[in-house]
Amino acid sequence: MTRQAIIIDTDPGQDDAIAILTALGSPEAIEILGICAVAGNVPLALTLDNVRKLLELANRRDVPVFAGAEAPLTRPLVTAEHVHGMTGMDGHDFPPPTMPVQDRHAATFIVEAVMSRPAKSVTICALGPATNLALALALEPRIAQRLREIVWMGGAAVEGGNITPASEFNVHVDPEAGAKLLASGAEIVMMPLDVTHKARVTHAWMEEIRAIGGPVGIALGNLMTFAKGADERKFGKDRSPLHDPTTIAYVLQPELFAGQRVNVEIETGGYYTRGMTVVDWWGVAGRPVNVTFMRDIDAPGFFALLTDRLRRLATDLAATA
């Protein structure tokens, strides 16, 4: 298998944690060039700490970490402590991280990494607001054509929003950044709520993850117990959606997903519809296609993939302990 070079742009987040650890559990398939933190679920200082906590949990201090945007391009920051807790990864008591943060801004790193490697060889997995990506595109628009693709967990169409009736959280935080991303000309795959709400965490799957054991199994079991409690109060038993790991799963097994090539725009000016994902299913607007908008997922295959990669990570850690 040819390894894919990826950059993870993230705002952890319990589900971001699963995504990052799944990537780390796939070393034969994925080369992580770096992980960029952005403000989103919680402020930047906390998302930056959370990235480092996860890398230290996985004993991967070799992966460089970069601090990105502290706020959206033009708006005050909206956060989601009501979902993820005050640290962003409530539920598990991580030790304070000690690994260094690189001295370049995340946007600068993205530009340098993409421009220094062969064209179409780098994928960005975006798990949060698109602020860092918009800043990188402003610094060097040519990265849009050099990227293999951007896989972004964001948006909602038929499902409606999860932070407002119209808007999914990652888009809502920085709709201007999302709009700039969609207008960039890059190859973009969107994982909207329409897909992630079909990836439902069950108690049986959580027991599988706990049974992995070791530091990884314990941490993820605790994190998901916290996250699932908040979700079940909203969605009901065994209906807790798992959002961000869909991006990593797509890189590993794109056949798990089905979607449609469409034009997608983001509403930036509406009072009630700020951050709305406007999907032109039938081409009625005459605008060019710019996104592969995913609509379905093989949920059993998705969860089997996550379990396999997380178990592999735990096994590798145990072998080197």
C-alpha positions in Angstrom: 0.0 0.0 0.0 1.3 3.5 -0.9 1.4 5.7 2.1 -0.6 8.9 1.8 0.9 12.1 3.2 -1.6 14.0 5.3 -1.9 17.1 7.4 -4.5 17.0 10.2 -6.1 20.4 11.0 -8.1 20.0 14.2 -9.8 21.4 17.3 -10.0 18.4 19.7 -12.8 17.4 20.7 -13.5 13.7 21.8 -14.3 12.7 18.2 -11.2 14.4 16.9 -9.3 12.2 19.4 -10.6 9.1 17.7 -9.7 10.5 14.3 -6.2 11.4 15.3 -5.5 8.1 17.0 -7.0 6.1 14.1 -4.5 7.9 11.8 -1.7 7.1 14.2 -2.8 3.5 14.2 -2.4 3.3 10.4 1.4 3.9 9.8 1.5 1.7 6.8 -1.1 3.8 5.0 -0.7 7.3 6.4 2.3 9.6 6.9 1.3 12.4 9.2 3.4 15.5 8.1 2.1 17.6 11.0 -1.0 18.4 13.1 -2.3 21.9 13.2 -4.5 23.2 16.0 -7.3 25.8 15.4 -9.8 27.4 17.7 -13.2 25.8 17.5 -14.6 23.4 20.0 -12.6 25.2 22.6 -10.1 28.1 22.4 -6.7 27.6 20.7 -4.7 27.1 23.9 -6.8 24.1 24.8 -7.0 22.6 21.3 -3.2 22.9 21.1 -2.8 21.1 24.5 -5.3 18.4 23.4 -3.3 17.6 20.2 -0.2 17.2 22.3 -1.9 15.1 24.9 -3.0 12.7 22.2 0.4 12.5 20.6 2.0 11.8 24.0 -0.7 9.2 24.7 0.3 7.4 21.5 4.1 8.0 22.2 4.4 10.0 18.9 6.3 13.0 20.0 8.0 12.9 16.6 4.9 14.4 14.9 5.2 18.2 14.7 2.5 20.3 16.2 1.6 23.8 15.0 -0.5 26.6 16.5 -3.0 28.2 14.2 -5.8 30.7 14.3 -7.1 31.9 17.6 -10.3 33.3 16.2 -12.3 33.2 12.9 -11.4 35.5 10.1 -14.0 38.2 10.8 -16.2 37.1 13.7 -15.9 36.4 17.5 -15.1 32.8 18.3 -18.1 30.5 19.1 -17.1 27.4 21.1 -18.8 24.2 22.2 -18.0 23.5 25.8 -21.6 22.5 26.2 -20.8 19.4 24.1 -17.1 18.7 24.8 -16.6 20.1 28.3 -14.4 22.9 29.5 -11.1 21.3 28.3 -12.6 20.1 25.0 -11.7 16.5 26.0 -13.5 16.1 29.3 -14.0 12.6 30.5 -10.3 11.5 30.9 -7.6 13.0 33.1 -4.6 13.4 30.8 -1.3 14.6 32.3 -0.2 18.1 31.2 1.6 17.8 27.8 5.3 18.6 27.6 6.2 18.1 23.9 7.1 21.3 22.0 5.0 23.4 19.7 6.7 24.4 16.5 7.6 28.1 16.0 5.8 28.5 12.7 2.1 29.4 12.3 0.0 26.5 11.1 -0.9 28.3 7.9 2.8 28.8 7.1 3.5 25.2 7.7 0.6 24.1 5.4 2.0 26.2 2.6 5.6 25.0 3.1 4.6 21.4 3.3 2.4 21.4 0.2 4.7 23.5 -1.9 7.8 21.5 -1.0 6.3 18.1 -1.9 5.3 16.7 -5.3 2.0 18.0 -6.7 -1.1 16.0 -5.7 0.7 14.2 -3.0 -0.7 15.8 0.2 -4.2 15.5 1.6 -5.5 17.8 4.4 -7.9 16.2 6.8 -9.8 19.1 8.3 -11.7 18.3 11.5 -12.7 21.8 12.6 -13.4 25.3 11.3 -11.6 26.1 8.0 -9.8 29.2 9.4 -6.2 27.8 9.1 -6.9 26.6 5.6 -8.3 30.0 4.5 -5.2 31.7 5.9 -2.9 29.3 4.1 -4.8 29.9 0.8 -4.4 33.6 1.3 -0.7 33.2 1.8 -0.3 31.0 -1.3 -3.3 30.4 -3.5 -1.3 27.8 -5.6 -1.6 25.2 -2.9 -5.3 24.7 -4.0 -4.0 23.1 -7.2 -1.1 21.2 -5.6 -3.1 19.5 -2.9 -4.4 16.0 -3.6 -7.6 16.9 -1.8 -9.1 18.4 1.3 -11.4 16.1 3.3 -13.5 18.4 5.5 -15.9 17.3 8.2 -18.4 20.1 7.8 -21.7 21.1 6.5 -25.3 19.8 6.6 -28.0 19.6 3.9 -31.0 17.4 4.5 -30.2 16.9 8.2 -30.2 20.6 9.1 -27.7 22.1 11.5 -26.5 21.1 15.0 -25.6 24.5 16.3 -28.4 26.5 14.7 -31.3 25.1 12.7 -29.4 25.9 9.5 -25.8 25.4 10.3 -23.3 22.7 11.2 -20.8 23.8 13.9 -17.5 23.8 12.0 -19.1 25.9 9.2 -20.9 28.1 11.7 -17.8 29.1 13.6 -16.1 30.6 10.5 -18.4 30.7 7.5 -16.2 33.2 5.7 -13.3 30.8 5.9 -15.5 28.0 4.6 -16.6 30.1 1.7 -13.0 30.9 0.8 -12.1 27.2 0.9 -15.0 26.2 -1.4 -14.0 29.0 -3.8 -10.4 28.0 -3.9 -10.5 25.4 -6.7 -9.1 22.7 -4.5 -10.5 19.1 -4.7 -12.8 19.0 -1.7 -14.6 16.1 -0.1 -17.2 17.2 2.5 -18.4 14.9 5.3 -21.6 16.6 6.4 -24.0 15.7 9.2 -26.0 13.8 6.6 -23.2 11.2 6.7 -22.0 11.5 10.3 -25.5 11.1 11.8 -25.6 7.6 10.1 -22.4 6.7 12.0 -24.0 6.1 15.4 -21.9 5.1 18.4 -23.5 2.2 20.3 -22.8 1.0 23.8 -21.6 -2.3 22.2 -19.0 -0.5 20.2 -17.9 1.5 23.2 -17.3 -1.8 25.1 -15.2 -3.0 22.1 -13.0 0.1 22.5 -12.7 -0.3 26.3 -11.8 -4.0 25.7 -8.7 -2.8 23.7 -7.3 -2.0 27.1 -4.1 -0.2 27.9 -3.8 3.6 27.9 -5.5 4.0 24.5 -8.5 1.9 25.4 -9.0 3.5 28.8 -8.7 7.0 27.5 -11.0 6.5 24.6 -13.5 4.7 26.7 -13.6 7.6 29.2 -13.7 10.2 26.4 -16.6 8.5 24.6 -18.5 8.0 27.8 -18.5 11.7 28.4 -19.4 12.6 24.8 -22.1 9.9 24.5 -23.8 11.1 27.6 -24.2 14.6 26.1 -25.3 13.2 22.8 -27.8 10.8 24.2 -29.6 13.5 26.0 -30.2 15.1 22.6 -30.5 12.2 20.2 -31.5 9.2 22.3 -29.9 5.9 23.2 -27.3 4.5 20.8 -27.9 7.4 18.4 -24.7 9.4 19.2 -23.1 10.5 15.9 -19.4 10.2 15.3 -18.2 13.0 13.1 -14.5 13.7 12.6 -13.2 10.1 12.2 -15.0 10.0 8.9 -12.3 12.1 7.4 -9.5 9.6 8.3 -11.7 6.7 7.3 -12.2 8.2 3.9 -8.4 8.5 3.4 -8.0 4.8 4.4 -11.1 3.3 2.7 -13.0 5.7 0.5 -15.2 2.8 -0.7 -17.0 3.1 2.7 -18.7 6.3 1.5 -21.0 7.4 -1.3 -21.5 10.9 -2.5 -22.3 13.3 -5.3 -20.3 15.9 -7.2 -22.2 19.2 -6.7 -21.9 22.9 -6.2 -21.8 23.9 -2.6 -21.8 27.4 -1.2 -21.9 28.7 2.3 -24.2 31.5 3.4 -22.3 34.3 5.1 -24.9 37.0 5.2 -28.1 35.5 6.5 -29.5 36.4 9.9 -31.2 33.0 10.5 -29.1 31.1 7.9 -25.5 32.1 8.7 -23.3 29.1 8.0 -26.0 27.3 6.0 -24.6 24.8 3.5 -26.4 25.4 0.2 -26.2 22.3 -2.0 -27.2 22.6 -5.6 -28.3 18.9 -6.1 -29.8 19.5 -9.5 -27.5 22.1 -11.0 -30.3 24.7 -11.1 -28.0 27.6 -10.2 -25.6 27.0 -13.0 -22.5 27.4 -10.8 -19.5 25.1 -11.3 -19.2 21.8 -9.3 -16.7 22.3 -6.5 -17.3 19.6 -3.9 -17.8 15.8 -3.6 -20.6 15.9 -1.0 -20.9 12.6 0.8 -24.4 11.3 1.4 -24.0 7.7 2.8 -21.7 5.5 4.8 -21.2 1.8 5.4 -21.5 2.2 9.1 -20.5 -1.4 10.1 -17.4 -1.2 7.9 -16.6 2.3 9.3 -16.7 1.1 12.9 -14.8 -2.1 12.1 -12.0 0.0 10.5 -11.8 2.3 13.6 -11.7 -0.7 15.9 -8.9 -2.4 13.9 -6.7 0.7 13.8 -7.2 1.7 17.4 -6.5 -1.9 18.5 -3.3 -1.9 16.4 -2.2 1.3 18.0 -2.7 -0.1 21.5 -0.9 -3.3 20.6 2.1 -1.5 19.1 2.3 0.7 22.2 2.2 -2.4 24.5 4.9 -4.0 22.4 7.3 -1.1 22.9 6.5 -0.4 26.6 
